[in-house]
């Protein structure tokens, strides 16, 4: 018998938001890890706002804002306006954020106004470290073997906004809105600057066309990102940031026998020398294209060297995830601090997804045993 196309809504409902989320939904494990990280940041959250005794209007809980920002990364929502639209009717989103069915959603400008507060107190960095601490408690992190690499993030900028520094007219030399053709004209970061985003640089990598991009670099252990930083694009930004991060690793583990894997771009005498100074074994891919490699052949013949170069490729998984699922292929915000915050948040989200998978693997292994 054919059913009738009718819609009947009950006057009352006794269901909770938790009833609509399947027991095996991936976000359940992620939500538990996020709440665990927030419990470690309670003192930081308390110091961000005035004491309640002074009165004033209560702010939106920073935990809810961060959960919402994570949702935007995990579900590839392109803008805050679209995100708020989906939170309005998506019960799964409301459940993760901590909003009831009757709570009203915020206006999109809430994120713009609160982003600077989160940057000032380095909340996203603290959240990244709190998530990483959970992996360390579960013995998912190695203290000896690391990989390092860099990638490019396309800035939210136009070539036509890249104008001469001594030009007071934005429309000169292909400035904003002029529509003039800048091809064939020499341009460099020395003579030109970007009016809309001064932190970005004109940078060319390989045989691709020059683009306005940021340079990013991260470090990886056992498939998990343990450090992430963002710097302006130039020819030595990757190695400079890598040396700083490796130095922090050595400081945290002064007695460990540390190895660092990297691609051919790190085969430079000054970089290899710095690793030796830090008593770190360089497992850098040798670059012998018309030159002599800075890495000794004795190191390249070691079995651990071959294993490090194989594991190094895992670092590309984090970059690929952040650029396809996350929001860093081309950022829609401007400024080194804001883009850096977004990059670290994407890496924290990648770690949460990775840790959820690792937890499932360990659980299945325990059940089989």
C-alpha positions in Angstrom: 0.0 0.0 0.0 1.3 3.4 -0.9 2.1 5.7 2.0 0.7 9.2 2.3 2.9 12.2 1.7 2.1 14.0 5.0 4.1 15.8 7.6 3.1 15.5 11.2 5.1 17.2 14.0 4.7 16.4 17.6 3.9 19.2 20.0 6.6 18.0 22.5 9.8 16.0 22.1 11.8 14.3 24.8 14.8 13.4 22.7 18.2 14.9 23.4 20.8 15.9 20.9 23.0 13.0 21.9 20.2 10.6 20.8 20.7 11.8 17.2 24.4 11.1 17.0 25.3 7.4 16.3 27.3 5.7 19.0 30.1 4.9 16.5 30.3 8.3 14.9 33.9 9.5 14.5 33.2 12.8 16.1 32.5 11.1 19.4 36.1 10.1 19.9 37.3 13.5 18.6 34.9 15.4 21.0 36.3 13.4 24.0 39.8 14.4 23.1 38.9 18.0 22.5 37.1 18.2 25.9 40.1 16.6 27.5 42.4 19.3 26.0 40.1 22.0 27.1 40.2 20.8 30.7 43.9 21.4 30.7 43.4 25.0 29.5 40.9 26.2 32.1 43.4 28.6 33.7 44.2 30.1 30.3 40.5 30.6 29.5 39.9 32.2 32.9 42.7 34.7 32.3 41.3 35.8 29.0 38.3 37.7 30.5 37.5 40.1 33.3 36.5 38.6 36.6 32.7 38.0 36.9 32.6 40.1 40.1 33.2 43.2 37.9 30.0 42.6 36.0 29.5 43.1 32.3 28.0 41.0 29.6 29.0 37.3 29.6 31.0 36.4 26.5 30.6 33.4 24.3 32.6 30.5 25.9 36.0 30.2 24.2 35.5 26.4 24.2 32.5 26.7 22.0 34.3 29.1 19.6 37.2 26.7 19.3 34.9 23.7 18.7 33.1 25.7 16.0 36.4 26.6 14.3 37.4 23.0 14.4 34.1 22.0 12.7 34.9 24.5 9.9 38.2 22.7 9.3 36.9 19.1 9.7 33.9 19.7 7.3 35.6 22.1 4.8 33.2 24.9 5.4 34.5 27.8 3.3 33.3 30.8 5.3 32.0 31.7 8.8 28.7 32.9 7.2 28.0 29.5 5.7 29.2 27.8 8.9 26.6 29.7 11.0 23.9 28.8 8.4 24.8 25.1 8.8 24.9 25.3 12.6 21.3 26.6 12.5 19.9 23.3 11.2 22.7 20.7 11.6 22.1 18.8 14.9 25.5 17.1 14.7 27.2 20.5 14.6 25.1 21.7 17.5 26.0 18.6 19.5 29.7 19.0 19.0 29.7 22.7 19.7 27.6 22.4 22.8 24.5 24.3 21.7 21.0 23.0 22.5 18.2 22.9 19.9 16.8 26.1 21.2 20.0 28.1 21.4 20.4 30.8 18.8 23.5 30.8 16.6 26.0 33.7 16.5 26.5 36.2 13.8 29.5 35.6 11.6 31.4 38.7 12.8 31.8 37.0 16.2 34.7 35.0 14.8 36.4 38.1 13.4 36.2 39.9 16.7 37.3 37.0 18.8 40.1 35.8 16.5 42.5 38.5 17.8 41.8 37.7 21.4 42.7 34.0 20.7 45.9 35.2 19.0 46.9 37.5 21.9 46.7 34.6 24.4 48.1 32.0 22.0 45.0 29.8 22.7 45.3 27.7 19.5 49.0 27.0 20.2 48.1 25.9 23.7 45.3 23.7 22.3 47.7 22.1 19.8 50.1 21.3 22.6 47.3 19.9 24.8 46.2 17.6 22.0 49.8 16.5 21.5 50.2 15.8 25.2 47.4 13.2 25.0 49.3 11.4 22.3 52.4 11.4 24.4 50.5 9.9 27.4 49.3 7.1 25.1 52.9 6.5 23.9 52.2 7.4 20.3 55.1 9.8 20.0 58.8 8.9 19.4 61.4 11.0 21.1 64.2 10.1 18.6 63.0 10.0 15.0 61.7 13.1 13.2 60.9 14.4 9.8 60.8 18.0 8.6 59.4 19.7 5.5 57.8 22.8 4.2 55.0 23.8 1.9 53.5 26.9 0.4 50.2 28.5 1.2 48.5 30.7 -1.3 47.8 34.1 0.1 44.4 35.8 -0.2 45.9 38.4 -2.6 46.0 39.5 -6.2 49.0 40.0 -8.5 47.6 43.4 -9.4 48.0 44.6 -5.8 51.7 43.9 -6.0 52.9 47.5 -6.8 56.2 49.4 -6.5 57.1 50.5 -3.0 57.8 54.1 -4.0 54.4 54.4 -5.7 51.7 56.2 -3.8 49.1 55.3 -6.3 47.6 51.8 -5.9 46.7 51.8 -9.6 50.3 52.2 -10.8 52.0 49.3 -12.4 49.0 47.1 -12.4 47.6 48.2 -9.0 44.3 47.3 -7.5 41.4 47.9 -9.8 43.6 49.2 -12.7 43.3 46.0 -14.8 46.6 46.8 -16.6 48.9 44.1 -17.8 52.0 43.6 -15.7 53.5 40.8 -17.7 57.0 41.3 -19.0 57.8 43.9 -16.2 60.4 43.0 -13.7 59.0 42.7 -10.2 60.6 41.5 -6.9 60.1 41.7 -3.2 62.9 44.3 -3.0 61.2 46.9 -5.3 57.5 45.9 -4.9 55.1 45.2 -2.0 51.6 43.9 -1.6 49.2 46.6 -0.5 46.4 44.3 0.6 48.6 41.9 2.7 52.1 43.2 3.4 53.1 39.9 5.2 52.9 37.8 2.0 55.8 37.6 -0.5 56.2 36.9 -4.2 57.8 33.5 -4.3 58.6 30.9 -7.0 59.3 27.3 -6.3 60.5 24.9 -9.0 59.4 25.5 -12.5 56.0 26.9 -11.6 54.9 30.5 -12.2 55.5 33.0 -9.5 52.7 33.3 -6.9 52.0 35.3 -3.8 52.3 32.8 -1.1 53.3 32.1 2.5 56.0 29.6 3.5 55.1 27.0 6.1 57.1 24.3 7.8 56.2 21.5 10.2 57.8 18.6 12.0 56.4 15.1 12.1 56.8 12.0 14.4 55.1 8.7 13.7 52.5 10.4 11.5 51.6 13.1 14.1 52.5 16.7 13.7 54.5 17.8 16.8 55.4 21.4 15.8 54.2 23.8 13.2 55.2 27.3 12.3 54.6 29.8 9.6 57.1 32.4 8.1 57.4 34.7 5.2 58.4 33.0 1.9 62.1 33.4 1.0 64.9 31.1 -0.1 66.0 30.0 3.4 62.8 30.1 5.4 62.4 26.4 5.5 65.9 25.7 6.9 65.8 28.5 9.4 62.5 27.3 10.8 63.7 23.7 10.8 66.8 24.6 12.8 64.7 26.4 15.4 62.3 23.5 15.8 65.0 20.9 16.0 66.7 23.0 18.6 63.6 22.8 20.8 63.5 19.0 20.3 67.1 18.7 21.4 66.5 20.9 24.4 63.5 18.8 25.5 65.4 15.5 25.0 69.1 16.3 25.8 70.2 12.7 25.9 68.2 11.2 23.1 69.9 9.9 19.8 67.8 12.1 17.5 67.6 11.6 13.7 65.9 14.1 11.3 64.8 13.2 7.8 64.4 15.8 5.1 64.3 16.2 1.3 67.0 17.5 -1.0 66.1 21.1 -0.3 67.8 20.7 3.1 71.1 19.4 1.7 73.0 22.5 2.5 76.4 22.8 4.3 75.2 25.3 6.9 72.1 23.2 7.8 74.1 19.9 8.1 76.7 21.7 10.3 74.0 23.0 12.6 72.5 19.5 13.0 76.0 18.2 13.9 76.4 21.0 16.4 73.1 20.0 18.0 74.3 16.4 18.0 71.5 15.4 15.7 72.0 12.8 12.9 71.0 14.3 9.6 69.1 11.9 7.3 68.8 14.4 4.4 68.3 13.2 0.9 71.5 13.8 -1.0 71.4 16.3 -3.8 74.0 15.4 -6.4 72.6 17.3 -9.4 75.7 19.0 -10.7 77.1 19.5 -7.2 78.5 17.7 -4.2 76.2 16.7 -1.4 76.9 18.2 2.0 75.9 14.9 3.6 78.6 12.3 4.1 78.3 9.1 2.1 78.9 7.1 5.2 75.6 8.4 6.7 73.7 7.7 3.4 74.8 4.1 3.4 73.4 3.4 6.9 70.2 1.3 7.1 68.5 3.9 9.4 69.0 6.5 6.7 66.9 4.5 4.2 64.2 4.0 6.8 64.1 7.7 7.6 63.7 8.7 4.0 60.8 6.2 3.7 59.0 7.6 6.8 59.6 11.2 5.7 56.9 10.9 3.1 54.3 10.7 5.8 54.7 14.4 6.4 53.1 15.0 3.0 49.9 13.4 4.3 49.4 16.3 6.8 50.0 18.9 4.1 47.7 17.1 1.7 44.9 16.8 4.3 45.2 20.5 5.3 44.9 21.6 1.7 42.1 19.3 0.6 40.0 18.9 3.7 41.3 21.8 5.8 41.4 25.5 4.9 45.0 26.3 4.0 45.3 25.7 0.2 44.3 29.3 -0.2 43.6 31.2 3.0 40.7 33.7 3.2 42.3 35.8 5.9 45.3 38.1 5.8 48.2 38.7 8.0 51.0 36.5 9.3 49.4 36.1 12.8 45.9 35.1 11.5 47.2 32.7 8.9 49.6 31.2 11.4 46.7 30.6 13.8 44.7 29.0 11.0 47.6 26.8 10.0 48.2 25.5 13.6 44.5 24.9 14.0 44.5 22.8 10.9 47.5 20.8 12.1 45.7 20.2 15.5 42.6 19.0 13.6 44.8 16.6 11.5 46.3 15.2 14.7 42.8 14.6 16.2 41.7 12.7 13.1 45.0 10.8 13.1 44.7 10.0 16.8 41.1 8.8 16.4 42.3 6.3 13.8 45.3 5.2 15.9 42.9 4.6 18.8 40.7 2.4 16.6 43.7 0.4 15.5 44.9 -0.1 19.1 41.4 -1.0 20.2 41.0 -3.7 17.5 44.5 -5.0 18.2 43.6 -5.4 21.9 40.3 -7.2 21.1 42.1 -9.6 18.8 44.7 -10.3 21.4 
